[in-house]
Amino acid sequence: MSFILALENAFAENKNPENAFAMAKYMKNKFPFFGIKTEERRRIFKKIWKENKAEVSANARAIALELHSKPQREFHYCAIEILIKELKGNYKKEDILLIEKLILNNSWWDSADTIAKNILGGYLLQFPSETKNVMERFSNSENMWLNRSAILFQLGYKQKTNADLLFSECLKKSHSKKFFVQKAIGWALREYAKSNPEAVKEFVKTGNLKPLSTKEALKNMC
């Protein structure tokens, strides 16, 4: 694919070993980087995307999967950004398999959270009847990132948030000892508190949450 080849060449030409070392260290050395900072990476990416707009639109899923399979983290970010734009309002029911694959592979908080909020959240707004099955599978999984995604997918919903579902997902994982799960509970509740602070306060009061979750949930409240 000419788009991917052009992107590979551009990233290779703009690599910065010093930045790459620092960026990999920040991500606990889970992924190699070209060392291209976000603003510059997006500038390069959007230019090549614009030049190959038709190809990307026609093959968004395949291109995203190929990019996401590459080792460098910058490619993973590009894959996610393509899907956020190209699939918005145009999801297919079977896209949940693609979404799950993206969450499970090359997993870390930066990718999992973006996928949960901007892709999984969008998918379930388009197919609300799928929510129950998806949540059961994700929240009952032994994979922490699927668990976290089940808690966070409503982050952008605001007044559309299903509070009962949010609270039940938080309770289901309230005794988890995993930092990223405890943090997700607090973050999701804090975000919902912008729309319904009293409901969140009451839930936290009776939910017997871990201290970290409680602290995060109430962080911006008096």
Short mmCIF file of the C-alpha atoms (twelve columns), coordinates in Angstrom:
data_MODEL
# 
_entry.id   MODEL 
# 
loop_
_atom_site.group_PDB 
_atom_site.id 
_atom_site.type_symbol 
_atom_site.label_atom_id 
_atom_site.label_alt_id 
_atom_site.label_comp_id 
_atom_site.label_asym_id 
_atom_site.label_seq_id 
_atom_site.Cartn_x 
_atom_site.Cartn_y 
_atom_site.Cartn_z 
_atom_site.pdbx_PDB_model_num 
ATOM 1   C CA . MET A 1   0.000   0.000   0.000  1 
ATOM 2   C CA . SER A 2   1.474   3.339   -1.068 1 
ATOM 3   C CA . PHE A 3   0.129   5.113   2.023  1 
ATOM 4   C CA . ILE A 4   1.893   2.784   4.447  1 
ATOM 5   C CA . LEU A 5   5.128   2.829   2.473  1 
ATOM 6   C CA . ALA A 6   5.101   6.620   2.356  1 
ATOM 7   C CA . LEU A 7   4.446   6.781   6.092  1 
ATOM 8   C CA . GLU A 8   7.229   4.314   6.842  1 
ATOM 9   C CA . ASN A 9   9.692   6.315   4.782  1 
ATOM 10  C CA . ALA A 10  8.673   9.629   6.333  1 
ATOM 11  C CA . PHE A 11  8.932   8.338   9.893  1 
ATOM 12  C CA . ALA A 12  12.321  6.756   9.177  1 
ATOM 13  C CA . GLU A 13  13.594  10.038  7.717  1 
ATOM 14  C CA . ASN A 14  12.425  11.992  10.764 1 
ATOM 15  C CA . LYS A 15  13.521  9.620   13.512 1 
ATOM 16  C CA . ASN A 16  15.256  11.049  16.555 1 
ATOM 17  C CA . PRO A 17  17.196  8.457   18.603 1 
ATOM 18  C CA . GLU A 18  17.471  10.711  21.645 1 
ATOM 19  C CA . ASN A 19  13.736  11.318  21.750 1 
ATOM 20  C CA . ALA A 20  13.098  7.646   20.983 1 
ATOM 21  C CA . PHE A 21  15.053  6.573   24.054 1 
ATOM 22  C CA . ALA A 22  13.149  8.952   26.336 1 
ATOM 23  C CA . MET A 23  9.765   8.055   24.867 1 
ATOM 24  C CA . ALA A 24  10.381  4.323   25.191 1 
ATOM 25  C CA . LYS A 25  11.510  4.796   28.781 1 
ATOM 26  C CA . TYR A 26  8.336   6.743   29.590 1 
ATOM 27  C CA . MET A 27  6.331   3.806   28.271 1 
ATOM 28  C CA . LYS A 28  8.277   1.362   30.449 1 
ATOM 29  C CA . ASN A 29  10.221  0.167   27.369 1 
ATOM 30  C CA . LYS A 30  7.202   -1.735  26.125 1 
ATOM 31  C CA . PHE A 31  7.538   -0.353  22.583 1 
ATOM 32  C CA . PRO A 32  10.268  1.049   20.350 1 
ATOM 33  C CA . PHE A 33  9.763   4.573   19.017 1 
ATOM 34  C CA . PHE A 34  11.019  6.570   16.070 1 
ATOM 35  C CA . GLY A 35  11.264  9.452   18.509 1 
ATOM 36  C CA . ILE A 36  8.852   11.733  16.664 1 
ATOM 37  C CA . LYS A 37  6.921   13.916  19.074 1 
ATOM 38  C CA . THR A 38  3.143   14.129  18.826 1 
ATOM 39  C CA . GLU A 39  2.805   17.445  17.000 1 
ATOM 40  C CA . GLU A 40  5.414   16.558  14.380 1 
ATOM 41  C CA . ARG A 41  4.115   13.015  14.011 1 
ATOM 42  C CA . ARG A 42  0.612   14.268  13.339 1 
ATOM 43  C CA . ARG A 43  1.879   16.842  10.850 1 
ATOM 44  C CA . ILE A 44  3.711   14.156  8.856  1 
ATOM 45  C CA . PHE A 45  0.858   11.698  9.177  1 
ATOM 46  C CA . LYS A 46  -1.895  14.096  8.098  1 
ATOM 47  C CA . LYS A 47  0.086   15.261  5.064  1 
ATOM 48  C CA . ILE A 48  0.567   11.691  3.824  1 
ATOM 49  C CA . TRP A 49  -3.016  10.796  4.724  1 
ATOM 50  C CA . LYS A 50  -4.289  13.738  2.662  1 
ATOM 51  C CA . GLU A 51  -2.148  12.664  -0.291 1 
ATOM 52  C CA . ASN A 52  -3.574  9.133   -0.065 1 
ATOM 53  C CA . LYS A 53  -7.079  9.981   1.102  1 
ATOM 54  C CA . ALA A 54  -8.942  7.669   -1.281 1 
ATOM 55  C CA . GLU A 55  -6.753  4.673   -0.470 1 
ATOM 56  C CA . VAL A 56  -7.097  5.158   3.273  1 
ATOM 57  C CA . SER A 57  -10.875 5.633   3.141  1 
ATOM 58  C CA . ALA A 58  -11.343 2.523   1.019  1 
ATOM 59  C CA . ASN A 59  -9.070  0.341   3.157  1 
ATOM 60  C CA . ALA A 60  -9.218  1.897   6.623  1 
ATOM 61  C CA . ARG A 61  -9.577  -1.334  8.585  1 
ATOM 62  C CA . ALA A 62  -6.849  -3.224  6.705  1 
ATOM 63  C CA . ILE A 63  -4.452  -0.279  6.875  1 
ATOM 64  C CA . ALA A 64  -5.087  0.188   10.591 1 
ATOM 65  C CA . LEU A 65  -4.444  -3.483  11.308 1 
ATOM 66  C CA . GLU A 66  -1.203  -3.444  9.353  1 
ATOM 67  C CA . LEU A 67  0.013   -0.308  11.080 1 
ATOM 68  C CA . HIS A 68  -0.969  -1.681  14.463 1 
ATOM 69  C CA . SER A 69  1.062   -4.846  13.824 1 
ATOM 70  C CA . LYS A 70  4.288   -2.890  13.337 1 
ATOM 71  C CA . PRO A 71  6.688   -2.493  16.264 1 
ATOM 72  C CA . GLN A 72  7.050   1.287   16.523 1 
ATOM 73  C CA . ARG A 73  4.494   3.003   18.727 1 
ATOM 74  C CA . GLU A 74  3.953   5.900   16.331 1 
ATOM 75  C CA . PHE A 75  2.347   3.483   13.867 1 
ATOM 76  C CA . HIS A 76  -0.098  2.320   16.536 1 
ATOM 77  C CA . TYR A 77  -1.200  5.893   17.194 1 
ATOM 78  C CA . CYS A 78  -1.759  6.440   13.471 1 
ATOM 79  C CA . ALA A 79  -3.834  3.258   13.203 1 
ATOM 80  C CA . ILE A 80  -6.115  4.414   15.989 1 
ATOM 81  C CA . GLU A 81  -6.495  7.910   14.561 1 
ATOM 82  C CA . ILE A 82  -7.467  6.507   11.163 1 
ATOM 83  C CA . LEU A 83  -10.213 4.376   12.681 1 
ATOM 84  C CA . ILE A 84  -11.544 7.181   14.865 1 
ATOM 85  C CA . LYS A 85  -12.106 9.351   11.795 1 
ATOM 86  C CA . GLU A 86  -12.968 6.791   9.120  1 
ATOM 87  C CA . LEU A 87  -15.347 4.621   11.139 1 
ATOM 88  C CA . LYS A 88  -17.245 7.333   12.988 1 
ATOM 89  C CA . GLY A 89  -20.919 6.708   12.318 1 
ATOM 90  C CA . ASN A 90  -19.968 3.983   9.834  1 
ATOM 91  C CA . TYR A 91  -19.285 0.985   12.044 1 
ATOM 92  C CA . LYS A 92  -20.290 -2.533  11.085 1 
ATOM 93  C CA . LYS A 93  -21.498 -4.915  13.777 1 
ATOM 94  C CA . GLU A 94  -18.496 -7.164  13.221 1 
ATOM 95  C CA . ASP A 95  -16.155 -4.257  13.975 1 
ATOM 96  C CA . ILE A 96  -16.292 -5.246  17.631 1 
ATOM 97  C CA . LEU A 97  -13.831 -8.018  16.747 1 
ATOM 98  C CA . LEU A 98  -11.459 -5.429  15.293 1 
ATOM 99  C CA . ILE A 99  -11.875 -3.215  18.344 1 
ATOM 100 C CA . GLU A 100 -11.188 -6.083  20.720 1 
ATOM 101 C CA . LYS A 101 -8.091  -7.061  18.746 1 
ATOM 102 C CA . LEU A 102 -6.719  -3.526  18.944 1 
ATOM 103 C CA . ILE A 103 -7.266  -3.404  22.706 1 
ATOM 104 C CA . LEU A 104 -5.614  -6.791  23.247 1 
ATOM 105 C CA . ASN A 105 -2.564  -6.296  21.030 1 
ATOM 106 C CA . ASN A 106 0.259   -3.867  21.828 1 
ATOM 107 C CA . SER A 107 -1.702  -2.903  24.924 1 
ATOM 108 C CA . TRP A 108 -0.906  -0.045  27.236 1 
ATOM 109 C CA . TRP A 109 -2.903  2.723   28.864 1 
ATOM 110 C CA . ASP A 110 -2.378  5.288   26.111 1 
ATOM 111 C CA . SER A 111 -3.802  3.128   23.329 1 
ATOM 112 C CA . ALA A 112 -6.415  1.247   25.369 1 
ATOM 113 C CA . ASP A 113 -7.948  4.442   26.751 1 
ATOM 114 C CA . THR A 114 -8.140  6.153   23.369 1 
ATOM 115 C CA . ILE A 115 -9.724  3.087   21.795 1 
ATOM 116 C CA . ALA A 116 -12.208 2.689   24.661 1 
ATOM 117 C CA . LYS A 117 -13.411 6.284   24.572 1 
ATOM 118 C CA . ASN A 118 -13.244 7.117   20.885 1 
ATOM 119 C CA . ILE A 119 -13.821 3.805   19.103 1 
ATOM 120 C CA . LEU A 120 -15.578 1.374   21.460 1 
ATOM 121 C CA . GLY A 121 -17.705 4.219   22.798 1 
ATOM 122 C CA . GLY A 122 -18.681 5.263   19.275 1 
ATOM 123 C CA . TYR A 123 -19.402 1.711   18.227 1 
ATOM 124 C CA . LEU A 124 -21.775 1.124   21.147 1 
ATOM 125 C CA . LEU A 125 -23.575 4.405   20.527 1 
ATOM 126 C CA . GLN A 126 -24.254 3.164   17.013 1 
ATOM 127 C CA . PHE A 127 -25.172 -0.349  18.158 1 
ATOM 128 C CA . PRO A 128 -26.614 0.047   21.676 1 
ATOM 129 C CA . SER A 129 -28.212 -3.401  21.504 1 
ATOM 130 C CA . GLU A 130 -24.697 -4.862  21.524 1 
ATOM 131 C CA . THR A 131 -23.753 -3.195  24.800 1 
ATOM 132 C CA . LYS A 132 -24.877 -5.975  27.140 1 
ATOM 133 C CA . ASN A 133 -23.001 -8.733  25.316 1 
ATOM 134 C CA . VAL A 134 -19.864 -6.656  24.829 1 
ATOM 135 C CA . MET A 135 -19.768 -5.525  28.437 1 
ATOM 136 C CA . GLU A 136 -20.268 -9.047  29.743 1 
ATOM 137 C CA . ARG A 137 -17.420 -10.339 27.624 1 
ATOM 138 C CA . PHE A 138 -15.075 -7.467  28.373 1 
ATOM 139 C CA . SER A 139 -15.750 -7.149  32.082 1 
ATOM 140 C CA . ASN A 140 -15.648 -10.912 32.681 1 
ATOM 141 C CA . SER A 141 -12.386 -11.295 30.794 1 
ATOM 142 C CA . GLU A 142 -9.131  -11.971 32.600 1 
ATOM 143 C CA . ASN A 143 -7.526  -9.266  30.478 1 
ATOM 144 C CA . MET A 144 -7.068  -6.029  32.413 1 
ATOM 145 C CA . TRP A 145 -7.325  -3.785  29.332 1 
ATOM 146 C CA . LEU A 146 -10.692 -5.207  28.354 1 
ATOM 147 C CA . ASN A 147 -11.834 -4.691  31.957 1 
ATOM 148 C CA . ARG A 148 -10.607 -1.099  31.867 1 
ATOM 149 C CA . SER A 149 -12.306 -0.495  28.524 1 
ATOM 150 C CA . ALA A 150 -15.634 -1.712  29.913 1 
ATOM 151 C CA . ILE A 151 -15.353 0.909   32.638 1 
ATOM 152 C CA . LEU A 152 -14.151 3.776   30.442 1 
ATOM 153 C CA . PHE A 153 -16.088 3.476   27.190 1 
ATOM 154 C CA . GLN A 154 -18.711 6.022   28.309 1 
ATOM 155 C CA . LEU A 155 -16.152 8.754   29.003 1 
ATOM 156 C CA . GLY A 156 -17.461 10.995  26.237 1 
ATOM 157 C CA . TYR A 157 -21.144 10.251  26.733 1 
ATOM 158 C CA . LYS A 158 -21.889 13.019  29.261 1 
ATOM 159 C CA . GLN A 159 -25.698 13.203  29.637 1 
ATOM 160 C CA . LYS A 160 -26.051 10.027  27.541 1 
ATOM 161 C CA . THR A 161 -24.189 8.018   30.186 1 
ATOM 162 C CA . ASN A 162 -25.981 4.909   31.379 1 
ATOM 163 C CA . ALA A 163 -25.364 5.466   35.087 1 
ATOM 164 C CA . ASP A 164 -26.650 2.062   36.159 1 
ATOM 165 C CA . LEU A 165 -24.238 0.368   33.771 1 
ATOM 166 C CA . LEU A 166 -21.345 2.579   34.838 1 
ATOM 167 C CA . PHE A 167 -21.951 1.933   38.523 1 
ATOM 168 C CA . SER A 168 -22.401 -1.813  38.017 1 
ATOM 169 C CA . GLU A 169 -19.116 -2.046  36.092 1 
ATOM 170 C CA . CYS A 170 -17.352 -0.097  38.823 1 
ATOM 171 C CA . LEU A 171 -18.796 -2.339  41.540 1 
ATOM 172 C CA . LYS A 172 -17.868 -5.459  39.617 1 
ATOM 173 C CA . LYS A 173 -14.199 -4.445  39.731 1 
ATOM 174 C CA . SER A 174 -14.237 -2.467  42.975 1 
ATOM 175 C CA . HIS A 175 -12.091 -5.033  44.790 1 
ATOM 176 C CA . SER A 176 -9.478  -5.312  42.051 1 
ATOM 177 C CA . LYS A 177 -5.907  -4.795  43.236 1 
ATOM 178 C CA . LYS A 178 -4.778  -3.682  39.785 1 
ATOM 179 C CA . PHE A 179 -3.698  -0.051  39.634 1 
ATOM 180 C CA . PHE A 180 -5.051  0.536   36.123 1 
ATOM 181 C CA . VAL A 181 -8.469  -0.822  37.075 1 
ATOM 182 C CA . GLN A 182 -8.711  1.209   40.281 1 
ATOM 183 C CA . LYS A 183 -7.619  4.314   38.394 1 
ATOM 184 C CA . ALA A 184 -10.173 3.684   35.626 1 
ATOM 185 C CA . ILE A 185 -13.014 3.455   38.141 1 
ATOM 186 C CA . GLY A 186 -12.061 6.794   39.652 1 
ATOM 187 C CA . TRP A 187 -11.595 8.462   36.269 1 
ATOM 188 C CA . ALA A 188 -14.931 7.232   34.888 1 
ATOM 189 C CA . LEU A 189 -16.784 8.391   37.999 1 
ATOM 190 C CA . ARG A 190 -15.009 11.757  38.023 1 
ATOM 191 C CA . GLU A 191 -16.006 12.320  34.408 1 
ATOM 192 C CA . TYR A 192 -19.641 11.398  35.062 1 
ATOM 193 C CA . ALA A 193 -19.641 13.699  38.087 1 
ATOM 194 C CA . LYS A 194 -19.414 16.629  35.651 1 
ATOM 195 C CA . SER A 195 -22.973 15.723  34.602 1 
ATOM 196 C CA . ASN A 196 -24.351 14.273  37.834 1 
ATOM 197 C CA . PRO A 197 -22.177 15.030  40.877 1 
ATOM 198 C CA . GLU A 198 -24.765 14.033  43.472 1 
ATOM 199 C CA . ALA A 199 -25.214 10.575  41.986 1 
ATOM 200 C CA . VAL A 200 -21.452 10.005  42.009 1 
ATOM 201 C CA . LYS A 201 -21.101 11.229  45.590 1 
ATOM 202 C CA . GLU A 202 -23.846 8.866   46.713 1 
ATOM 203 C CA . PHE A 203 -22.346 5.956   44.825 1 
ATOM 204 C CA . VAL A 204 -18.881 6.538   46.259 1 
ATOM 205 C CA . LYS A 205 -20.362 6.809   49.742 1 
ATOM 206 C CA . THR A 206 -21.931 3.352   49.514 1 
ATOM 207 C CA . GLY A 207 -19.720 1.604   46.947 1 
ATOM 208 C CA . ASN A 208 -16.888 0.511   49.234 1 
ATOM 209 C CA . LEU A 209 -14.336 1.436   46.589 1 
ATOM 210 C CA . LYS A 210 -10.576 1.204   46.915 1 
ATOM 211 C CA . PRO A 211 -8.939  4.403   48.270 1 
ATOM 212 C CA . LEU A 212 -7.365  5.230   44.898 1 
ATOM 213 C CA . SER A 213 -10.716 4.940   43.121 1 
ATOM 214 C CA . THR A 214 -12.407 7.096   45.739 1 
ATOM 215 C CA . LYS A 215 -9.693  9.732   45.613 1 
ATOM 216 C CA . GLU A 216 -9.846  9.942   41.816 1 
ATOM 217 C CA . ALA A 217 -13.642 10.007  41.734 1 
ATOM 218 C CA . LEU A 218 -13.935 12.909  44.173 1 
ATOM 219 C CA . LYS A 219 -10.855 14.826  43.050 1 
ATOM 220 C CA . ASN A 220 -12.704 17.836  41.607 1 
ATOM 221 C CA . MET A 221 -15.567 17.940  44.107 1 
ATOM 222 C CA . CYS A 222 -15.906 20.106  47.151 1 
# 
